Amino acid sequence: MPWIDQVAGLVQAWYLGNETGNAIADVLFGKVNPSGKMSMTFPKRLEDVPSHGHFKPQNGKIRYAGDLYVGYKGYQHRDVTPLFPFGYGLSYTIFKYGEAKVSSLSSSSDFSLTVTISVTNTGSVAGSDAVQVYISLPKGHLSHPQQQLKAFKKVKDLTPGKTEEVQFVLDKYAVSYWDDTIHRWRAEKGTYTARVGRSADEIESKVTFEVAKAFEWNGL
C-alpha cells in the first residue's frame, strides 16, 4: 500500500453481506466500537512476503520455500517489520495489560499450563479486545519460529475503568513440535516463554516457565 500515508483512515472490511454499508457506517460514526483483528500480515513491500520468489509453479510444482516460517513467523525470523502485523486491530478506547502469570504447570503427556493476565479499559468508551498468547520454545539443536500463536480470547464490552482477568489453559500442543525423525510429537526440556499481547508485534507482557522433563506423544 504505497499510498497509505496519503489517506486519513483505512477500513479493512473483508467480505461482508447485504448490511455492509450500515455496518461500516456504524463504526465510522462511533455507534459501534470496532474490535476486529487481522488474520494475516500485510507487508510494506511485495518483496517482504516470506514466499516471495516462489509464487509460480515450477514444472507443475509449487515450492513452499517458507517452510516453518510462513506468515508472521517469516517476518519475525527475518526481522522484517510489516505494514500491519498479524493480530493487529484498532479501537476507540485504550486497553492496558497487566503482568502475565503462569500457574498449574504439569510436565507430562497430560501437560497443562494456565496463563493469566489482567486487561483494563483506560479509555472513555466501552470496548472489546482480543488478547493473544504466543509461545516461544527453548533454544536447541533445531530451529523453531520465534513465537507461535497458541491461544486467544476476547474481552467483551469492557466499560471504562473496569478490569477483567483473562485466563488461558494451554495443553501439550502449546509446547510441542512434530519430530519427523521419530514421527512423534515432542516437547523439549527447558525454559519456555509465554508472550501475551494485542498482536504478533505488540507483546505487552511475557513470563517464562520450565518443562522439567522432555516427553513425546502420538495421536490427538
N, C-alpha and C positions, 0 to 999 in steps of 0.2 A: 504494500500500500504506500507508494511513494508520495501520495497526496495527503497522508494522514495529518501532517502538521498544518494543512491549509483549510481544515474544516473545524467547526466549533464543537462538534459532537459526532459520535458514531454509534449506531444501534445495530447489533447483530441479532436479528430476529429469527434466523433459521427458517424452517418451512412451516408456517402456521396455516390455519384454516380460514373459514369464512369471516371470523371475527378478528382477523389480523389487524385491520385498521383501528378498531376500537381498543384492542389490547395495547398497541403501541402508543396510542393517544393517552390512555390511562397512565402509562409510565412516564411519558414526556411531560404531562401536565401535573404530575405528582399525586395522582389519585391512588396509584399503586407504587410501592417501593420495590424496585427490581432486586432479585436475589439470585439470578441465574449465574452459572459458572461455565467457563469454556471447556468443552470436552475434547479440545485439540489445541495444539500450539500453532500460533500464527508467526511466521518468520518475518524478519526485516527484508531479507533477500531470498530469492528462489535458491541461490547457491548455499544458503544456510540449512536447507532441509536435509536431514540425515541421509535420505535416499537419493540425493542429487547425483546425477550422472548415471543413474540406473532406472530411469523412468520407462525406457523402451525395452521390449524383449530382444534377446539375442538368440538367434536360431530357434525361436519359438519358446524360449525360457526367460522368465523374469529372475533376476538375481537380487535377492534380498540382502544387499550389502550392509544394511544397518545392523543385522544380526540381533544381539540383545538390546542394542541402543536405538530403538525406534522411538518416535515421538519425543516427549520431554527428556527422556533418558539420553537421547543422542545429543541434544543441545547441551545438557549438563556435562556429558562425557567430553565434549569438545570445547567446553567453556564458551559457548556462543549465546549471547543474550538475544532472546526472541522479541518480537514486537509485542505480543501478548502471550504470556506463559499459560501452560495447561492449568486449568482450575481458576483462571482469572475472572473477576467479575466486580462490578461497581454497585454501590448502594447510596441512598440519600442520607444514610446515617453512618456512624463510626462504631466499629466493634474493637474492643480491647481484649486481648487474650492474656490469661494468667500464665502461671508456670505449670508446665506439664509434669505429671507424676505417674509412676508405674507402681503396680501392686499385684498381688495374687499371681505371682510367677511360678510356673511349674516347668520342669525341664524333662520332657519325655515325649513319647509319641502322642500323649494326651496334652500336649503343650497348650497353655493358656496364659494370656497376659492382659491385664487391664490397664488402659491408658486413660487418664482423667485430666481435663483442663477446664478452667472457667472462662466464660465469654460474657463480657459486659457491654451493654449498649450505652456508649458515652455520648451519643448524638442527641438530636432533638425530636426524632420521629421513630416510630416502631419499625422494625425491620427483621429480616431473616438472613442467615449466613450459613454457608456450607463449610463446615470445619473438616479439614483433611489431615490424615495421618500417613506419613511416609516412613518407611523403614530402611535403614542402611545396614547392610551385612558387614561382618568383620572382614578386615583385610587378610587375604591369604594367598594361596598359590593360584587361585582362579580369579578372573576378572568379573566384577559384578557392576551393575549400574550404581551410580552414586546414591540414589534413593529410589524407592518404588512405592507407589500408592497402594496401601493395604486396607484402608477404611476411610469412610467419610460419613458425616451425619449433619443434618440441617437443624440449626437452632431456629425455631419458628416464632415469628411475631413477638420478638423480644421488645418490650416497651422501654423508653428512655430511663436510664438509671438502674435497670434491672440486670441481674447476673444469673446465668444458668450454668450449671455444671454439666459438662458433656462427657460421657463415658463410652469408651470403645473396648470391646472384648475381642482380642485377636487370638487366632488359633495357630496351628502349626504351619499353615500356608504362609503366614506373615514372616517366618524366619527361614523358610526352606527354599531350595532351588533344585531343579532337576539335574541329576548327575548322569550324563549319558554313558559313562564308562561302566556303571553298575546298574543302570536302568532303574533307579530308585530316587525318591525324593530324599534330600539330605539337609540337615541343619548342623552347622558347624559350632563347635565350642568357641566361645569368645565374647567380645563386647559388641553389642548391637546399639543402634541409636534410633529412637523414635522421634521424628520431627513432625511437629503439629503446626499447621499454618492455613492461610487463606488461598494459597495457590502453590504450585510446584516451586516457584521462585520467591515466595513470600512466606518464609518459615518464621513463625512468631516465638516458638519455644521448642527446645529439644531436651531429651533426657536419655541417659544410657541405661542399659540393663545387661545382665550376664546370662548366657546359657552355659551352665556349668559342665554339661556333658553332651557331646555330639550324639545325634540319633538319625536313623534312617527309617523310611516307611514307603509303602506302596498303597495304591488304591485311593479312595476319596477321604 
